[in-house]
Amino acid sequence: MTDLASLNSHALSAIDAAATLDALEAVRIDLLGKQGSISALLKTLGQMSPEERQTTGAAINSLREAVTAAIGTKKAALETAALDARLATERQDMSLPAPEIATGSVHPVENNPKATKT
């Protein structure tokens, strides 16, 4: 169980240290991916006795849920910060007239100069 507690503290500190969405995704893959730390713990459940499996499985699942929730919270915060930064740099003057959008096109007969000479 101390291994789970240390993994939990390591996971939460790694999630808090992620400064970008790419870094957060790398942390998610490292923890929850196919070769991740939590996935490796889940793979060891098959070798345990049924009594150990029940208690350890519940602890691992609660750890996985806590890590998933922390990643979701951090991802939402990073996306909000990225959107705020983008909106701060992209200013548009709403008092200016909108650019004219051309609709339609020239008819093919009018576009061909030889057809209009006859």
N, C-alpha and C positions, 0 to 999 in steps of 0.2 A: 504494500500500500504506500510505502514511502516513495517508491519509484513513481507511482501515479501522482503523488503530491509534488514531487520535483518536476515531473513532466508538465504538470499543470502550471506551476510557477514559471517554468522555462517557456511554455507556449504563450502564456499571457504577456510575458516580458517581450517576447519576439513580436507578438502582434502589436504591442504598444510602440515598439521601436520602428515598425514599418512606416516609412514616410511617403511612399508612393503606392499606387494601386498595383504596380508590377511587383514591388517588394512584398506587398501583402499577399498577392497570389503565390509568390514563391514560398512564403511561410505556410500558406494553406496547403500547398502541394507537399511540403516537407512534413507536415503534421497529419493531414488527412488523405493524402494521395495513396496510390496503390502500394508504393514502397515506403509510405510514411510511418512515423513513430507510433501513432495510435493504431494504424492498420496492422502494424507488426504485433502489437499487444493483442488485438482481436484475433489474430491468427494463432496465438498461443492458447486460446481458450479450449481448443479441441484436445489438447494434451492434459488438461486438468481433470480432476475428479468432479462429479456433478455438484458437490457442495461448494467447492472452490469456484467452479465455473459460474454458479449463480451469483455469488457475492462479487467476484472479480468482474464478471460481465456487466453487472449493474453499475459498478464503479467506473468502468471504462466507458460505458454508454453515457453516463452523466458527465464525464470528462469531455467526451466528444461533443455533446450538446453544448457544454459551456464554451468550448473552443469555437464551435460553429457560430454561436450567438455573439461571441466577442469579435470574430472576424466580420460578421454581418454589420455590427455596430461600427467598427472601424472603417469598413468599406463605405458605409453611408456617410460617415464624417469626411472621408477623403474625397468622395464624389461631390459632396456639398462644397468643400473647400475649392475643388477644381472648378466647379461651376461658378462660384463667387469670383474666383480669379479671372476666369474667362469673361464674365460679365463686366468686371471692372475695366478690362482692356478694350472691350468691344462696345463702344458708345455709338449711338446713332441719334442724329438730330431729328426728332419727330416733327419739327416745325417745317422742315424742307418738304417740297412736293415729292411725291413718289416717282420713281423713274417710270417712263412710259413703256408699257409692254406692247410690242407689236404683235398683232394677231393676224392670222391668215398669211397668204403669200400671193405672188403675182401669178395670174393665169398663164398656163403654158403657151397659149396662142399669142398673148401679148408679150411674152418673154422672147419669142422667136421673131427676129426682125424681118426675115424673109416672108413670113406669113402675113405681116401687116402691110407690105408693099403692094400686094396684088389686089 
